[in-house]
Amino acid sequence: MVNTRGLMAVGATAMLLFGLAACGGGGSDAEPPGHTVTYSSDDSPEQSSPRSDTVSGLRDTVRHLPVKTSRATRPHMVRKCASTTTRVRHTSTSGTGSRRKTRTWYTTERTRTCKNVRSGTETYRRVVRPERWCVRLDDVGGDKARDDVWFRVDSATYHQALEATAHTRLTFVPTGTAC
């Protein structure tokens, strides 16, 4: 029998790790000669060869899609506690044989149980679309026929591409495709 909860947990962990790896860090401020701007999410100086997941092309345009939210309602949960008392019987025996005596006494123990219960509804802002930064490139990978390709990038790469002039060669690591 397949453990579906275990498989779902492994899948969720893999998606989380993939998302975190795609986010990356800041970019490099160095500009190589020849009007070529190179951006990398890895600031390590020992990186000598380009990464396999980098893309390059001529800057066409950039787009910023702000976060999109909407109002929504959800159950409002409050914590309710109840105290209860229970009468507990205790016994103690002493002696042996016909001189055996049993002593009985009672105590009251208090217990408190708490649980979350629904108490009406509350409104909140639900994220419909997360914030996105996008760059459109022409001549992707040196292919003159591959134009107007959108790539999703991090905020730092977006702002650096925004400052670059039109048709400047950009090289960066995208966080996603299509925008």
Stockholm file with secondary structure:
# STOCKHOLM 1.0

chainA/1-179         MVNTRGLMAVGATAMLLFGLAACGGGGSDAEPPGHTVTYSSDDSPEQSSPRSDTVSGLRDTVRHLPVKTSRATRPHMVRKCASTTTRVRHTSTSGTGSRRKTRTWYTTERTRTCKNVRSGTETYRRVVRPERWCVRLDDVGGDKARDDVWFRVDSATYHQALEATAHTRLTFVPTGTAC
#=GR chainA/1-179 SS CCCHHHHHHHHHHHHHHHHHHHHCCCCCCCCCTTTEEECCSCCCTTCCSCCTTCEEEEEEEEEEECCEEEEEEEEEEEEEEEEEEEEEEEEEEESCGGGCEEEEEEEEEEEEEEEEEEEEEEEEEEEEECCEEEEEEESGGGCTTCCSEEEEECHHHHHHHHHSCTTCEEEECCSEECC
#=GC SS_cons         CCCHHHHHHHHHHHHHHHHHHHHCCCCCCCCCTTTEEECCSCCCTTCCSCCTTCEEEEEEEEEEECCEEEEEEEEEEEEEEEEEEEEEEEEEEESCGGGCEEEEEEEEEEEEEEEEEEEEEEEEEEEEECCEEEEEEESGGGCTTCCSEEEEECHHHHHHHHHSCTTCEEEECCSEECC
//
